[in-house]
Amino acid sequence: MKFDAVKFDAMKSGAVHPGAVKPDNQDAGAMLEVQQLSFSYGKKPVLQELTFSVQAGELLCILGPNGVGKSTLFKCILGIHRKFTGEILLGGRSLRTLGETELARTVAYIPQAHVPVYGYSALDVVLMGAASGKGIFSQPTERYVERARSALESLGLKELAWRNYAELSGGERQLVLIARALSQGARLLVMDEPTANLDYGNQVRIMEHIAGLTADGYSVLLSTHNPEHAFLWSTRTIVMQWGRIIADGPPAEALTEGSLEALYGIPVRLFSLGNEKSGRYQACMPVLGLREVLR
Protein backbone atom coordinates (compact mmCIF):
# COMPACT_ATOMS: atom_id res chain seq x y z
CA MET A 1 0.00 0.00 0.00
CA LYS A 2 1.73 3.16 -1.22
CA PHE A 3 1.46 6.47 0.57
CA ASP A 4 -1.58 8.35 -0.78
CA ALA A 5 -1.43 12.12 -0.17
CA VAL A 6 -5.13 12.55 -0.94
CA LYS A 7 -6.16 9.89 1.59
CA PHE A 8 -3.66 11.30 4.08
CA ASP A 9 -5.28 14.75 3.91
CA ALA A 10 -8.73 13.19 4.17
CA MET A 11 -7.69 11.14 7.23
CA LYS A 12 -6.17 14.25 8.80
CA SER A 13 -9.48 16.05 8.48
CA GLY A 14 -11.41 13.00 9.68
CA ALA A 15 -13.17 12.50 6.34
CA VAL A 16 -11.83 8.97 5.90
CA HIS A 17 -12.49 6.28 8.48
CA PRO A 18 -9.22 4.64 9.63
CA GLY A 19 -10.48 1.25 8.53
CA ALA A 20 -10.44 2.46 4.92
CA VAL A 21 -6.64 2.07 4.76
CA LYS A 22 -5.60 -1.58 4.53
CA PRO A 23 -2.35 -3.34 3.63
CA ASP A 24 -2.10 -5.11 0.30
CA ASN A 25 -1.45 -8.58 1.72
CA GLN A 26 -2.47 -10.49 4.82
CA ASP A 27 -1.21 -14.04 5.21
CA ALA A 28 -2.94 -16.51 7.54
CA GLY A 29 0.39 -18.36 7.93
CA ALA A 30 2.28 -15.29 9.19
CA MET A 31 4.46 -15.26 12.31
CA LEU A 32 2.40 -12.30 13.54
CA GLU A 33 -1.02 -11.12 12.43
CA VAL A 34 -2.65 -7.95 13.69
CA GLN A 35 -6.30 -7.67 12.68
CA GLN A 36 -8.39 -4.51 13.13
CA LEU A 37 -6.50 -3.68 16.35
CA SER A 38 -7.76 -0.70 18.36
CA PHE A 39 -6.74 0.48 21.82
CA SER A 40 -7.63 3.45 24.01
CA TYR A 41 -6.33 4.98 27.23
CA GLY A 42 -9.64 5.73 28.88
CA LYS A 43 -11.66 7.64 26.30
CA LYS A 44 -8.60 8.64 24.26
CA PRO A 45 -8.13 6.37 21.21
CA VAL A 46 -4.47 5.60 20.54
CA LEU A 47 -4.59 2.77 17.97
CA GLN A 48 -7.32 2.66 15.36
CA GLU A 49 -8.08 -0.53 13.40
CA LEU A 50 -4.51 -1.53 12.56
CA THR A 51 -4.13 -4.52 10.23
CA PHE A 52 -0.79 -5.98 9.14
CA SER A 53 1.29 -9.15 9.32
CA VAL A 54 4.93 -10.14 9.75
CA GLN A 55 6.24 -13.15 7.84
CA ALA A 56 9.01 -15.54 8.87
CA GLY A 57 12.40 -14.02 8.02
CA GLU A 58 10.94 -10.54 7.52
CA LEU A 59 12.33 -7.29 8.97
CA LEU A 60 9.42 -4.88 9.27
CA CYS A 61 10.28 -1.29 10.23
CA ILE A 62 7.65 1.02 11.71
CA LEU A 63 8.18 4.76 11.31
CA GLY A 64 6.14 7.55 12.80
CA PRO A 65 6.54 10.67 14.94
CA ASN A 66 6.59 10.54 18.73
CA GLY A 67 3.23 9.82 20.33
CA VAL A 68 1.78 8.08 17.29
CA GLY A 69 1.19 4.78 19.14
CA LYS A 70 4.21 2.64 18.24
CA SER A 71 5.09 1.74 21.83
CA THR A 72 1.43 1.12 22.66
CA LEU A 73 1.22 -1.25 19.68
CA PHE A 74 4.23 -3.17 20.97
CA LYS A 75 2.72 -3.41 24.46
CA CYS A 76 -0.41 -4.96 22.94
CA ILE A 77 1.65 -7.50 20.97
CA LEU A 78 3.68 -8.33 24.11
CA GLY A 79 0.52 -8.96 26.14
CA ILE A 80 1.07 -5.99 28.47
CA HIS A 81 -2.10 -4.24 27.26
CA ARG A 82 -4.86 -6.83 27.02
CA LYS A 83 -7.93 -4.61 26.76
CA PHE A 84 -7.72 -4.09 23.03
CA THR A 85 -10.32 -4.77 20.41
CA GLY A 86 -9.57 -6.76 17.28
CA GLU A 87 -7.23 -9.74 17.19
CA ILE A 88 -3.51 -10.51 17.55
CA LEU A 89 -2.35 -13.90 16.31
CA LEU A 90 1.11 -15.28 17.13
CA GLY A 91 1.98 -18.27 14.99
CA GLY A 92 -1.72 -18.62 14.19
CA ARG A 93 -2.78 -18.64 17.87
CA SER A 94 -4.73 -15.87 19.54
CA LEU A 95 -2.63 -13.89 22.02
CA ARG A 96 -5.60 -13.99 24.40
CA THR A 97 -5.16 -17.77 24.78
CA LEU A 98 -1.44 -17.66 25.61
CA GLY A 99 -0.14 -17.72 29.17
CA GLU A 100 3.00 -15.82 30.17
CA THR A 101 5.32 -18.81 29.66
CA GLU A 102 3.93 -19.59 26.21
CA LEU A 103 4.10 -15.93 25.27
CA ALA A 104 7.77 -15.72 26.31
CA ARG A 105 8.54 -18.67 24.04
CA THR A 106 6.78 -17.00 21.12
CA VAL A 107 7.81 -13.34 21.20
CA ALA A 108 10.81 -11.59 22.76
CA TYR A 109 11.30 -7.89 23.46
CA ILE A 110 14.47 -5.85 22.97
CA PRO A 111 14.21 -2.39 24.59
CA GLN A 112 16.38 0.65 24.04
CA ALA A 113 19.83 0.29 25.58
CA HIS A 114 19.92 1.07 29.29
CA VAL A 115 22.31 1.02 32.25
CA PRO A 116 21.18 -1.36 35.03
CA VAL A 117 21.23 -0.60 38.75
CA TYR A 118 23.05 -3.80 39.68
CA GLY A 119 26.35 -5.04 38.31
CA TYR A 120 25.19 -8.23 36.62
CA SER A 121 27.55 -9.96 34.26
CA ALA A 122 26.61 -10.09 30.58
CA LEU A 123 25.98 -13.84 30.98
CA ASP A 124 23.60 -13.20 33.90
CA VAL A 125 21.61 -10.71 31.80
CA VAL A 126 21.25 -13.22 28.97
CA LEU A 127 20.41 -15.99 31.43
CA MET A 128 17.38 -13.99 32.53
CA GLY A 129 15.99 -14.54 29.04
CA ALA A 130 17.00 -18.20 28.81
CA ALA A 131 15.26 -18.98 32.10
CA SER A 132 12.26 -16.70 31.53
CA GLY A 133 9.84 -19.62 31.72
CA LYS A 134 10.98 -20.69 35.19
CA GLY A 135 9.70 -19.44 38.53
CA ILE A 136 11.39 -16.45 40.18
CA PHE A 137 12.92 -18.63 42.92
CA SER A 138 14.03 -21.45 40.59
CA GLN A 139 17.72 -22.11 40.02
CA PRO A 140 18.64 -22.13 36.30
CA THR A 141 20.02 -25.48 35.18
CA GLU A 142 23.15 -26.05 33.10
CA ARG A 143 20.90 -26.35 30.05
CA TYR A 144 19.78 -22.74 30.49
CA VAL A 145 23.33 -21.57 31.13
CA GLU A 146 24.48 -23.27 27.92
CA ARG A 147 21.63 -21.67 26.00
CA ALA A 148 22.70 -18.24 27.29
CA ARG A 149 26.33 -18.89 26.34
CA SER A 150 25.31 -20.00 22.85
CA ALA A 151 23.27 -16.82 22.36
CA LEU A 152 26.25 -14.66 23.33
CA GLU A 153 28.56 -16.63 21.05
CA SER A 154 26.16 -16.34 18.10
CA LEU A 155 26.59 -12.55 18.24
CA GLY A 156 30.36 -12.66 18.75
CA LEU A 157 30.12 -11.78 22.46
CA LYS A 158 31.75 -14.86 23.99
CA GLU A 159 34.60 -12.83 25.50
CA LEU A 160 32.13 -10.50 27.25
CA ALA A 161 30.32 -13.23 29.21
CA TRP A 162 31.83 -12.34 32.59
CA ARG A 163 32.19 -8.60 32.02
CA ASN A 164 30.06 -6.22 34.09
CA TYR A 165 27.09 -5.38 31.87
CA ALA A 166 26.95 -1.81 33.19
CA GLU A 167 30.56 -1.21 32.10
CA LEU A 168 30.05 -2.30 28.49
CA SER A 169 29.75 0.18 25.65
CA GLY A 170 26.28 1.16 24.44
CA GLY A 171 26.61 -1.04 21.36
CA GLU A 172 27.81 -4.02 23.40
CA ARG A 173 24.94 -3.66 25.89
CA GLN A 174 22.42 -3.57 23.04
CA LEU A 175 23.89 -6.75 21.55
CA VAL A 176 23.65 -8.41 24.98
CA LEU A 177 19.94 -7.49 25.10
CA ILE A 178 19.49 -9.07 21.68
CA ALA A 179 21.30 -12.20 22.92
CA ARG A 180 18.94 -12.27 25.91
CA ALA A 181 15.97 -12.26 23.53
CA LEU A 182 17.48 -15.02 21.38
CA SER A 183 18.04 -17.19 24.45
CA GLN A 184 14.27 -17.23 25.09
CA GLY A 185 13.86 -19.38 21.99
CA ALA A 186 11.24 -17.03 20.51
CA ARG A 187 11.20 -16.56 16.74
CA LEU A 188 9.48 -13.15 16.75
CA LEU A 189 11.61 -10.25 18.01
CA VAL A 190 10.01 -6.90 18.89
CA MET A 191 12.52 -4.04 19.07
CA ASP A 192 11.67 -0.55 20.31
CA GLU A 193 14.18 1.86 18.74
CA PRO A 194 17.13 -0.51 19.34
CA THR A 195 19.69 1.99 18.01
CA ALA A 196 18.53 5.00 20.05
CA ASN A 197 21.40 6.86 21.76
CA LEU A 198 24.05 4.90 19.85
CA ASP A 199 26.74 6.50 17.72
CA TYR A 200 26.63 6.06 13.96
CA GLY A 201 29.05 3.13 13.86
CA ASN A 202 27.18 1.18 16.52
CA GLN A 203 23.87 1.90 14.79
CA VAL A 204 25.19 0.27 11.62
CA ARG A 205 26.66 -2.70 13.52
CA ILE A 206 23.41 -3.31 15.42
CA MET A 207 21.30 -3.09 12.26
CA GLU A 208 23.65 -5.47 10.43
CA HIS A 209 23.28 -8.01 13.25
CA ILE A 210 19.49 -7.61 13.19
CA ALA A 211 19.36 -8.13 9.42
CA GLY A 212 21.51 -11.23 9.89
CA LEU A 213 18.95 -12.68 12.29
CA THR A 214 16.23 -12.53 9.63
CA ALA A 215 18.50 -14.57 7.35
CA ASP A 216 18.39 -17.24 10.08
CA GLY A 217 14.59 -17.26 9.99
CA TYR A 218 13.78 -14.82 12.80
CA SER A 219 11.01 -12.28 12.28
CA VAL A 220 11.74 -8.74 13.44
CA LEU A 221 9.29 -5.92 14.16
CA LEU A 222 11.32 -2.77 14.75
CA SER A 223 10.49 0.88 15.39
CA THR A 224 12.86 3.62 14.30
CA HIS A 225 12.92 7.34 13.60
CA ASN A 226 15.60 6.97 10.94
CA PRO A 227 14.35 6.45 7.36
CA GLU A 228 17.82 5.17 6.41
CA HIS A 229 17.30 2.11 8.61
CA ALA A 230 14.22 1.21 6.61
CA PHE A 231 15.82 1.90 3.21
CA LEU A 232 18.99 -0.08 3.98
CA TRP A 233 17.75 -3.04 6.00
CA SER A 234 13.97 -3.53 6.08
CA THR A 235 12.10 -5.84 3.77
CA ARG A 236 8.88 -3.93 4.49
CA THR A 237 7.97 -0.62 6.09
CA ILE A 238 4.87 0.65 7.85
CA VAL A 239 4.24 4.37 8.26
CA MET A 240 2.01 5.40 11.18
CA GLN A 241 0.24 8.66 11.92
CA TRP A 242 -2.59 9.42 14.40
CA GLY A 243 -2.63 5.81 15.54
CA ARG A 244 -3.32 4.61 12.00
CA ILE A 245 -1.34 2.98 9.21
CA ILE A 246 -1.02 5.39 6.30
CA ALA A 247 1.39 3.30 4.20
CA ASP A 248 2.54 -0.34 4.19
CA GLY A 249 4.87 -1.93 1.65
CA PRO A 250 8.46 -2.07 0.41
CA PRO A 251 10.38 0.92 1.81
CA ALA A 252 10.74 2.55 -1.61
CA GLU A 253 6.93 2.59 -1.91
CA ALA A 254 5.95 3.38 1.68
CA LEU A 255 8.58 6.07 2.24
CA THR A 256 8.16 8.87 -0.25
CA GLU A 257 9.04 12.54 -0.02
CA GLY A 258 5.35 13.18 0.58
CA SER A 259 4.95 10.65 3.40
CA LEU A 260 8.14 11.75 5.19
CA GLU A 261 7.23 15.44 4.93
CA ALA A 262 3.73 14.64 6.21
CA LEU A 263 5.17 12.69 9.18
CA TYR A 264 7.91 14.98 10.35
CA GLY A 265 6.82 18.39 9.14
CA ILE A 266 10.01 19.23 7.20
CA PRO A 267 10.71 19.11 3.45
CA VAL A 268 12.98 16.22 2.43
CA ARG A 269 14.43 14.87 -0.77
CA LEU A 270 15.10 11.25 -1.68
CA PHE A 271 18.08 10.22 -3.79
CA SER A 272 18.96 6.93 -5.49
CA LEU A 273 22.56 5.92 -4.75
CA GLY A 274 24.80 3.07 -5.87
CA ASN A 275 24.89 1.22 -9.18
CA GLU A 276 23.85 -2.06 -10.75
CA LYS A 277 27.00 -3.81 -9.51
CA SER A 278 26.97 -2.67 -5.88
CA GLY A 279 23.21 -2.39 -5.64
CA ARG A 280 20.94 0.63 -5.45
CA TYR A 281 19.28 2.11 -2.41
CA GLN A 282 17.43 5.25 -1.40
CA ALA A 283 18.85 7.99 0.80
CA CYS A 284 16.93 10.73 2.59
CA MET A 285 18.14 14.28 3.18
CA PRO A 286 16.41 17.38 4.56
CA VAL A 287 16.14 20.31 2.20
CA LEU A 288 18.98 22.77 2.82
CA GLY A 289 18.10 26.19 4.17
CA LEU A 290 15.47 24.89 6.61
CA ARG A 291 15.99 27.88 8.89
CA GLU A 292 14.56 30.10 6.19
CA VAL A 293 11.71 27.70 5.42
CA LEU A 294 10.68 27.30 9.07
CA ARG A 295 10.69 31.01 9.96
SEDREN-409918 format. One record per residue (C-alpha): residue number from 1; residue in one letter; x, y, z; chain. Coordinates in Angstrom, 1 decimal, padded with zeros to 4 digits, m for minus. Example, Ala and Ser with C-alpha at 12.3 -4.5 7.8 and 13.67 -1.06 7.14 Angstrom:
   num   residuo     east    north       up   cadena
     1         a    012.3   m004.5    007.8        A
     2         s    013.7   m001.1    007.1        A
END
This chain:
   num   residuo     east    north       up   cadena
     1         m    000.0    000.0    000.0        A
     2         k    001.7    003.2   m001.2        A
     3         f    001.5    006.5    000.6        A
     4         d   m001.6    008.3   m000.8        A
     5         a   m001.4    012.1   m000.2        A
     6         v   m005.1    012.6   m000.9        A
     7         k   m006.2    009.9    001.6        A
     8         f   m003.7    011.3    004.1        A
     9         d   m005.3    014.7    003.9        A
    10         a   m008.7    013.2    004.2        A
    11         m   m007.7    011.1    007.2        A
    12         k   m006.2    014.3    008.8        A
    13         s   m009.5    016.1    008.5        A
    14         g   m011.4    013.0    009.7        A
    15         a   m013.2    012.5    006.3        A
    16         v   m011.8    009.0    005.9        A
    17         h   m012.5    006.3    008.5        A
    18         p   m009.2    004.6    009.6        A
    19         g   m010.5    001.3    008.5        A
    20         a   m010.4    002.5    004.9        A
    21         v   m006.6    002.1    004.8        A
    22         k   m005.6   m001.6    004.5        A
    23         p   m002.4   m003.3    003.6        A
    24         d   m002.1   m005.1    000.3        A
    25         n   m001.4   m008.6    001.7        A
    26         q   m002.5   m010.5    004.8        A
    27         d   m001.2   m014.0    005.2        A
    28         a   m002.9   m016.5    007.5        A
    29         g    000.4   m018.4    007.9        A
    30         a    002.3   m015.3    009.2        A
    31         m    004.5   m015.3    012.3        A
    32         l    002.4   m012.3    013.5        A
    33         e   m001.0   m011.1    012.4        A
    34         v   m002.7   m008.0    013.7        A
    35         q   m006.3   m007.7    012.7        A
    36         q   m008.4   m004.5    013.1        A
    37         l   m006.5   m003.7    016.3        A
    38         s   m007.8   m000.7    018.4        A
    39         f   m006.7    000.5    021.8        A
    40         s   m007.6    003.5    024.0        A
    41         y   m006.3    005.0    027.2        A
    42         g   m009.6    005.7    028.9        A
    43         k   m011.7    007.6    026.3        A
    44         k   m008.6    008.6    024.3        A
    45         p   m008.1    006.4    021.2        A
    46         v   m004.5    005.6    020.5        A
    47         l   m004.6    002.8    018.0        A
    48         q   m007.3    002.7    015.4        A
    49         e   m008.1   m000.5    013.4        A
    50         l   m004.5   m001.5    012.6        A
    51         t   m004.1   m004.5    010.2        A
    52         f   m000.8   m006.0    009.1        A
    53         s    001.3   m009.2    009.3        A
    54         v    004.9   m010.1    009.8        A
    55         q    006.2   m013.2    007.8        A
    56         a    009.0   m015.5    008.9        A
    57         g    012.4   m014.0    008.0        A
    58         e    010.9   m010.5    007.5        A
    59         l    012.3   m007.3    009.0        A
    60         l    009.4   m004.9    009.3        A
    61         c    010.3   m001.3    010.2        A
    62         i    007.7    001.0    011.7        A
    63         l    008.2    004.8    011.3        A
    64         g    006.1    007.5    012.8        A
    65         p    006.5    010.7    014.9        A
    66         n    006.6    010.5    018.7        A
    67         g    003.2    009.8    020.3        A
    68         v    001.8    008.1    017.3        A
    69         g    001.2    004.8    019.1        A
    70         k    004.2    002.6    018.2        A
    71         s    005.1    001.7    021.8        A
    72         t    001.4    001.1    022.7        A
    73         l    001.2   m001.2    019.7        A
    74         f    004.2   m003.2    021.0        A
    75         k    002.7   m003.4    024.5        A
    76         c   m000.4   m005.0    022.9        A
    77         i    001.6   m007.5    021.0        A
    78         l    003.7   m008.3    024.1        A
    79         g    000.5   m009.0    026.1        A
    80         i    001.1   m006.0    028.5        A
    81         h   m002.1   m004.2    027.3        A
    82         r   m004.9   m006.8    027.0        A
    83         k   m007.9   m004.6    026.8        A
    84         f   m007.7   m004.1    023.0        A
    85         t   m010.3   m004.8    020.4        A
    86         g   m009.6   m006.8    017.3        A
    87         e   m007.2   m009.7    017.2        A
    88         i   m003.5   m010.5    017.5        A
    89         l   m002.3   m013.9    016.3        A
    90         l    001.1   m015.3    017.1        A
    91         g    002.0   m018.3    015.0        A
    92         g   m001.7   m018.6    014.2        A
    93         r   m002.8   m018.6    017.9        A
    94         s   m004.7   m015.9    019.5        A
    95         l   m002.6   m013.9    022.0        A
    96         r   m005.6   m014.0    024.4        A
    97         t   m005.2   m017.8    024.8        A
    98         l   m001.4   m017.7    025.6        A
    99         g   m000.1   m017.7    029.2        A
   100         e    003.0   m015.8    030.2        A
   101         t    005.3   m018.8    029.7        A
   102         e    003.9   m019.6    026.2        A
   103         l    004.1   m015.9    025.3        A
   104         a    007.8   m015.7    026.3        A
   105         r    008.5   m018.7    024.0        A
   106         t    006.8   m017.0    021.1        A
   107         v    007.8   m013.3    021.2        A
   108         a    010.8   m011.6    022.8        A
   109         y    011.3   m007.9    023.5        A
   110         i    014.5   m005.9    023.0        A
   111         p    014.2   m002.4    024.6        A
   112         q    016.4    000.6    024.0        A
   113         a    019.8    000.3    025.6        A
   114         h    019.9    001.1    029.3        A
   115         v    022.3    001.0    032.3        A
   116         p    021.2   m001.4    035.0        A
   117         v    021.2   m000.6    038.8        A
   118         y    023.0   m003.8    039.7        A
   119         g    026.4   m005.0    038.3        A
   120         y    025.2   m008.2    036.6        A
   121         s    027.6   m010.0    034.3        A
   122         a    026.6   m010.1    030.6        A
   123         l    026.0   m013.8    031.0        A
   124         d    023.6   m013.2    033.9        A
   125         v    021.6   m010.7    031.8        A
   126         v    021.2   m013.2    029.0        A
   127         l    020.4   m016.0    031.4        A
   128         m    017.4   m014.0    032.5        A
   129         g    016.0   m014.5    029.0        A
   130         a    017.0   m018.2    028.8        A
   131         a    015.3   m019.0    032.1        A
   132         s    012.3   m016.7    031.5        A
   133         g    009.8   m019.6    031.7        A
   134         k    011.0   m020.7    035.2        A
   135         g    009.7   m019.4    038.5        A
   136         i    011.4   m016.5    040.2        A
   137         f    012.9   m018.6    042.9        A
   138         s    014.0   m021.4    040.6        A
   139         q    017.7   m022.1    040.0        A
   140         p    018.6   m022.1    036.3        A
   141         t    020.0   m025.5    035.2        A
   142         e    023.1   m026.0    033.1        A
   143         r    020.9   m026.3    030.0        A
   144         y    019.8   m022.7    030.5        A
   145         v    023.3   m021.6    031.1        A
   146         e    024.5   m023.3    027.9        A
   147         r    021.6   m021.7    026.0        A
   148         a    022.7   m018.2    027.3        A
   149         r    026.3   m018.9    026.3        A
   150         s    025.3   m020.0    022.9        A
   151         a    023.3   m016.8    022.4        A
   152         l    026.3   m014.7    023.3        A
   153         e    028.6   m016.6    021.1        A
   154         s    026.2   m016.3    018.1        A
   155         l    026.6   m012.5    018.2        A
   156         g    030.4   m012.7    018.8        A
   157         l    030.1   m011.8    022.5        A
   158         k    031.7   m014.9    024.0        A
   159         e    034.6   m012.8    025.5        A
   160         l    032.1   m010.5    027.2        A
   161         a    030.3   m013.2    029.2        A
   162         w    031.8   m012.3    032.6        A
   163         r    032.2   m008.6    032.0        A
   164         n    030.1   m006.2    034.1        A
   165         y    027.1   m005.4    031.9        A
   166         a    026.9   m001.8    033.2        A
   167         e    030.6   m001.2    032.1        A
   168         l    030.1   m002.3    028.5        A
   169         s    029.7    000.2    025.7        A
   170         g    026.3    001.2    024.4        A
   171         g    026.6   m001.0    021.4        A
   172         e    027.8   m004.0    023.4        A
   173         r    024.9   m003.7    025.9        A
   174         q    022.4   m003.6    023.0        A
   175         l    023.9   m006.8    021.6        A
   176         v    023.7   m008.4    025.0        A
   177         l    019.9   m007.5    025.1        A
   178         i    019.5   m009.1    021.7        A
   179         a    021.3   m012.2    022.9        A
   180         r    018.9   m012.3    025.9        A
   181         a    016.0   m012.3    023.5        A
   182         l    017.5   m015.0    021.4        A
   183         s    018.0   m017.2    024.4        A
   184         q    014.3   m017.2    025.1        A
   185         g    013.9   m019.4    022.0        A
   186         a    011.2   m017.0    020.5        A
   187         r    011.2   m016.6    016.7        A
   188         l    009.5   m013.1    016.8        A
   189         l    011.6   m010.3    018.0        A
   190         v    010.0   m006.9    018.9        A
   191         m    012.5   m004.0    019.1        A
   192         d    011.7   m000.6    020.3        A
   193         e    014.2    001.9    018.7        A
   194         p    017.1   m000.5    019.3        A
   195         t    019.7    002.0    018.0        A
   196         a    018.5    005.0    020.1        A
   197         n    021.4    006.9    021.8        A
   198         l    024.0    004.9    019.9        A
   199         d    026.7    006.5    017.7        A
   200         y    026.6    006.1    014.0        A
   201         g    029.1    003.1    013.9        A
   202         n    027.2    001.2    016.5        A
   203         q    023.9    001.9    014.8        A
   204         v    025.2    000.3    011.6        A
   205         r    026.7   m002.7    013.5        A
   206         i    023.4   m003.3    015.4        A
   207         m    021.3   m003.1    012.3        A
   208         e    023.6   m005.5    010.4        A
   209         h    023.3   m008.0    013.3        A
   210         i    019.5   m007.6    013.2        A
   211         a    019.4   m008.1    009.4        A
   212         g    021.5   m011.2    009.9        A
   213         l    018.9   m012.7    012.3        A
   214         t    016.2   m012.5    009.6        A
   215         a    018.5   m014.6    007.4        A
   216         d    018.4   m017.2    010.1        A
   217         g    014.6   m017.3    010.0        A
   218         y    013.8   m014.8    012.8        A
   219         s    011.0   m012.3    012.3        A
   220         v    011.7   m008.7    013.4        A
   221         l    009.3   m005.9    014.2        A
   222         l    011.3   m002.8    014.8        A
   223         s    010.5    000.9    015.4        A
   224         t    012.9    003.6    014.3        A
   225         h    012.9    007.3    013.6        A
   226         n    015.6    007.0    010.9        A
   227         p    014.3    006.4    007.4        A
   228         e    017.8    005.2    006.4        A
   229         h    017.3    002.1    008.6        A
   230         a    014.2    001.2    006.6        A
   231         f    015.8    001.9    003.2        A
   232         l    019.0   m000.1    004.0        A
   233         w    017.7   m003.0    006.0        A
   234         s    014.0   m003.5    006.1        A
   235         t    012.1   m005.8    003.8        A
   236         r    008.9   m003.9    004.5        A
   237         t    008.0   m000.6    006.1        A
   238         i    004.9    000.7    007.9        A
   239         v    004.2    004.4    008.3        A
   240         m    002.0    005.4    011.2        A
   241         q    000.2    008.7    011.9        A
   242         w   m002.6    009.4    014.4        A
   243         g   m002.6    005.8    015.5        A
   244         r   m003.3    004.6    012.0        A
   245         i   m001.3    003.0    009.2        A
   246         i   m001.0    005.4    006.3        A
   247         a    001.4    003.3    004.2        A
   248         d    002.5   m000.3    004.2        A
   249         g    004.9   m001.9    001.7        A
   250         p    008.5   m002.1    000.4        A
   251         p    010.4    000.9    001.8        A
   252         a    010.7    002.6   m001.6        A
   253         e    006.9    002.6   m001.9        A
   254         a    005.9    003.4    001.7        A
   255         l    008.6    006.1    002.2        A
   256         t    008.2    008.9   m000.2        A
   257         e    009.0    012.5    000.0        A
   258         g    005.3    013.2    000.6        A
   259         s    004.9    010.6    003.4        A
   260         l    008.1    011.8    005.2        A
   261         e    007.2    015.4    004.9        A
   262         a    003.7    014.6    006.2        A
   263         l    005.2    012.7    009.2        A
   264         y    007.9    015.0    010.4        A
   265         g    006.8    018.4    009.1        A
   266         i    010.0    019.2    007.2        A
   267         p    010.7    019.1    003.5        A
   268         v    013.0    016.2    002.4        A
   269         r    014.4    014.9   m000.8        A
   270         l    015.1    011.3   m001.7        A
   271         f    018.1    010.2   m003.8        A
   272         s    019.0    006.9   m005.5        A
   273         l    022.6    005.9   m004.8        A
   274         g    024.8    003.1   m005.9        A
   275         n    024.9    001.2   m009.2        A
   276         e    023.8   m002.1   m010.8        A
   277         k    027.0   m003.8   m009.5        A
   278         s    027.0   m002.7   m005.9        A
   279         g    023.2   m002.4   m005.6        A
   280         r    020.9    000.6   m005.5        A
   281         y    019.3    002.1   m002.4        A
   282         q    017.4    005.2   m001.4        A
   283         a    018.9    008.0    000.8        A
   284         c    016.9    010.7    002.6        A
   285         m    018.1    014.3    003.2        A
   286         p    016.4    017.4    004.6        A
   287         v    016.1    020.3    002.2        A
   288         l    019.0    022.8    002.8        A
   289         g    018.1    026.2    004.2        A
   290         l    015.5    024.9    006.6        A
   291         r    016.0    027.9    008.9        A
   292         e    014.6    030.1    006.2        A
   293         v    011.7    027.7    005.4        A
   294         l    010.7    027.3    009.1        A
   295         r    010.7    031.0    010.0        A
END
